[in-house]
Amino acid sequence: MTAELRARCEAIRAEYPDAQSALIPILHTLQDAYGHLTDEAVDEAGELMGMTRAAVEGVVSFYTLFKRHPKGKFHIQICDNLSCCMMGSGDIVKHLEERWGIREGEVTDDGLFSVERVECLAACGYAPAGQVNLRYYYRLTPEKIDELIAGLRQGEVASGERV
């Protein structure tokens, strides 16, 4: 860890009366710095927080926003809960895997895209739902996701969608 990154993490930790409350913001800071949470980053967070690796891993594995492996610049999460699954979320993931020649959890050769299934995005009434980074998209189809991806490749911001 660089001295600058350590100083940023220590400053975050100092903002909280209960130091353990700083774990999530520190993990986000480390993930932003490294692109994902490496084993070393998890160990660094534990050292900074005075926590065991198991305790830090418990937090990392619980939240879907933490990634233990590299992800694309545009990380696509497709809900695979019951409503979304019944409405074709699996077909969307399969479409993306075939289109890009990757499997779920991998990153495209250009580093732009990755895809994963997630348990629930709390949008059952608009299934199938997905996210690009933190922006929601509803009633997805393979054609709709292709349009979204084309826009992202052209530099358009994934603005999200309101229903």
C-alpha positions in Angstrom: 0.0 0.0 0.0 1.4 3.4 -0.9 1.9 6.0 1.8 -0.8 8.2 0.2 -3.4 5.3 0.2 -2.6 4.4 3.8 -3.0 8.1 4.8 -6.4 8.2 3.0 -7.6 5.1 4.8 -6.3 6.3 8.2 -8.1 9.6 7.6 -11.4 7.7 6.9 -10.9 5.6 10.0 -10.4 8.7 12.1 -13.8 10.1 11.0 -15.6 7.4 13.0 -16.0 7.2 16.8 -16.1 3.4 16.4 -13.2 2.5 14.2 -14.9 -0.7 12.9 -17.6 1.5 11.3 -14.9 2.7 8.9 -14.4 -0.8 7.4 -16.9 -0.4 4.5 -15.6 3.0 3.3 -12.0 1.8 3.6 -12.8 -1.3 1.5 -14.4 0.9 -1.1 -11.2 3.1 -1.1 -9.0 0.0 -1.5 -11.2 -1.4 -4.3 -11.1 1.9 -6.1 -7.4 2.0 -5.9 -6.8 -1.6 -6.9 -9.8 -2.2 -9.2 -10.9 -5.1 -7.0 -10.2 -6.4 -3.5 -7.1 -8.5 -3.8 -6.0 -10.8 -0.9 -3.4 -8.1 -0.1 -6.1 -5.4 0.1 -8.2 -7.6 2.5 -5.1 -8.1 4.7 -4.4 -4.4 4.6 -7.9 -3.5 5.6 -7.7 -6.0 8.5 -4.4 -4.6 9.6 -5.7 -1.0 9.5 -8.8 -2.0 11.4 -7.3 -4.4 13.9 -9.6 -7.1 12.5 -8.9 -10.7 11.5 -8.9 -11.6 7.8 -12.0 -13.8 8.4 -13.9 -10.8 9.8 -13.0 -8.6 6.8 -13.8 -11.5 4.4 -17.2 -11.8 6.1 -18.0 -8.2 5.1 -16.6 -8.5 1.6 -18.5 -11.6 0.8 -21.8 -10.2 2.1 -22.0 -7.1 -0.1 -22.3 -7.4 -3.8 -20.6 -4.1 -4.4 -17.3 -5.6 -3.3 -15.4 -7.6 -6.0 -12.7 -10.1 -5.3 -11.8 -10.4 -9.0 -11.2 -7.8 -11.8 -14.3 -6.4 -13.4 -14.9 -4.4 -16.5 -15.2 -0.6 -16.6 -18.9 -1.3 -17.1 -19.9 -4.1 -14.7 -23.3 -5.5 -15.6 -25.2 -7.3 -12.9 -28.3 -9.2 -13.9 -30.8 -10.2 -11.3 -31.4 -13.9 -11.2 -34.0 -14.1 -8.5 -37.3 -15.9 -9.2 -39.2 -13.1 -11.0 -36.3 -12.1 -13.2 -35.3 -15.7 -13.8 -38.9 -16.5 -15.0 -38.8 -13.4 -17.3 -35.5 -14.4 -19.0 -32.6 -13.1 -17.0 -30.7 -16.3 -17.8 -31.1 -15.7 -21.5 -29.6 -12.2 -21.1 -26.5 -13.5 -19.3 -26.1 -16.3 -21.9 -26.5 -13.7 -24.7 -23.8 -11.6 -23.2 -21.4 -14.5 -22.7 -21.9 -15.7 -26.3 -21.6 -12.2 -27.7 -18.3 -11.5 -25.8 -16.9 -15.0 -25.7 -16.5 -14.9 -22.0 -18.2 -16.6 -19.0 -19.9 -14.9 -16.1 -17.3 -13.3 -13.9 -14.7 -12.7 -16.7 -13.8 -9.5 -18.3 -13.8 -8.7 -22.1 -10.4 -8.4 -23.7 -10.8 -4.6 -24.0 -11.5 -4.4 -20.3 -14.8 -2.6 -20.8 -17.4 -5.2 -19.8 -18.0 -7.9 -17.2 -21.2 -9.7 -16.3 -22.5 -11.5 -13.2 -25.8 -12.8 -11.9 -26.8 -11.3 -8.6 -29.5 -12.6 -6.2 -31.9 -9.6 -6.1 -32.0 -6.1 -7.3 -35.4 -5.4 -5.6 -37.2 -4.7 -8.9 -39.4 -7.8 -9.3 -42.2 -5.8 -10.9 -39.9 -4.7 -13.7 -38.3 -8.0 -14.4 -35.8 -8.8 -15.7 -33.8 -6.1 -14.0 -30.1 -5.3 -14.2 -27.5 -2.7 -13.3 -24.6 -1.2 -15.1 -22.3 -0.1 -12.4 -24.9 1.4 -10.0 -27.6 2.4 -12.5 -30.7 0.3 -12.9 -32.3 -1.0 -16.1 -35.7 -2.7 -16.3 -37.6 -5.1 -18.5 -34.3 -6.1 -20.2 -34.1 -8.1 -23.4 -31.1 -9.2 -25.4 -31.9 -6.4 -27.9 -32.3 -3.8 -25.2 -29.0 -4.7 -23.6 -27.3 -4.6 -27.0 -28.5 -1.1 -27.5 -27.2 -0.1 -24.1 -23.8 -1.7 -24.7 -23.5 0.1 -28.1 -24.1 3.4 -26.4 -21.5 2.7 -23.7 -19.0 1.8 -26.4 -19.7 5.1 -28.1 -18.9 6.9 -24.8 -22.5 7.5 -23.8 -23.0 7.6 -20.0 -25.2 4.8 -18.7 -27.8 7.2 -17.3 -30.1 4.6 -15.8 -33.8 4.2 -16.3 -36.8 5.4 -14.3 -40.1 3.6 -14.6 
